[in-house]
Amino acid sequence: MDRLEREFGDEIEFIVLNVDLAEARRYMDTYAIRTRSTYVLLNGAGEEVKRWSGPLDGDQVAAELAQFLSDLE
């Protein structure tokens, strides 16, 4: 995740939730996050565009994020 944030952090806001904290519960409920290692890509309107669970393939996610940004242009 750190690599992706370094690569795309100027264009995509990365928010990390600590699922053990009560404050995170609101977001977990809103975006149906049930397990750790769940990643949700939202558009500017807060709508889900893509979801990943489990270990990430950084290259695959980077390609999907690049495509997402390209589609915005």
C-alpha positions as CSV (number, residue, x, y, z in Angstrom):
1,M,0.0,0.0,0.0
2,D,2.9,2.4,0.8
3,R,4.2,2.1,-2.8
4,L,0.8,2.8,-4.2
5,E,0.3,5.8,-2.0
6,R,3.8,7.2,-3.0
7,E,2.9,6.6,-6.7
8,F,-0.7,7.9,-6.7
9,G,-0.9,10.1,-3.6
10,D,-0.9,13.3,-5.5
11,E,-4.1,12.3,-7.3
12,I,-5.8,9.8,-5.0
13,E,-6.4,10.3,-1.3
14,F,-5.5,7.2,0.7
15,I,-7.3,6.7,4.0
16,V,-6.3,3.9,6.3
17,L,-8.9,2.7,8.9
18,N,-7.9,1.0,12.1
19,V,-10.7,-1.6,12.3
20,D,-10.1,-1.9,16.1
21,L,-11.2,1.7,16.7
22,A,-14.9,2.7,17.2
23,E,-14.5,5.7,14.9
24,A,-13.8,3.4,12.0
25,R,-17.1,1.5,12.4
26,R,-19.1,4.2,10.5
27,Y,-17.0,3.8,7.4
28,M,-16.9,0.0,7.8
29,D,-20.7,0.0,7.9
30,T,-21.1,2.4,5.0
31,Y,-18.7,0.6,2.7
32,A,-19.5,-3.0,3.9
33,I,-16.0,-3.6,5.1
34,R,-16.1,-6.9,7.1
35,T,-12.5,-8.0,7.3
36,R,-9.0,-6.6,7.5
37,S,-7.1,-6.1,4.3
38,T,-10.2,-4.8,2.4
39,Y,-9.5,-1.9,0.0
40,V,-12.2,0.2,-1.6
41,L,-11.7,2.7,-4.4
42,L,-14.3,5.4,-4.4
43,N,-15.0,8.1,-7.0
44,G,-15.3,11.8,-6.1
45,A,-19.0,11.2,-5.3
46,G,-18.1,8.5,-2.7
47,E,-19.4,5.7,-4.9
48,E,-17.6,2.4,-5.0
49,V,-15.6,1.8,-8.2
50,K,-13.5,-1.2,-7.2
51,R,-12.9,-3.5,-4.2
52,W,-10.0,-5.7,-3.3
53,S,-9.7,-8.1,-0.4
54,G,-6.7,-10.0,0.9
55,P,-3.1,-9.6,-0.1
56,L,-2.7,-7.1,-2.9
57,D,-0.8,-7.6,-6.2
58,G,0.7,-4.1,-6.2
59,D,1.3,-4.1,-10.0
60,Q,-2.2,-5.1,-10.8
61,V,-3.7,-2.5,-8.4
62,A,-1.3,0.2,-9.8
63,A,-2.5,-0.6,-13.3
64,E,-6.2,-0.4,-12.2
65,L,-5.6,2.9,-10.4
66,A,-3.8,4.3,-13.5
67,Q,-6.7,3.3,-15.7
68,F,-9.2,4.8,-13.2
69,L,-7.3,8.1,-13.4
70,S,-7.1,7.9,-17.2
71,D,-10.8,7.4,-17.5
72,L,-11.4,10.6,-15.6
73,E,-9.6,12.7,-18.2
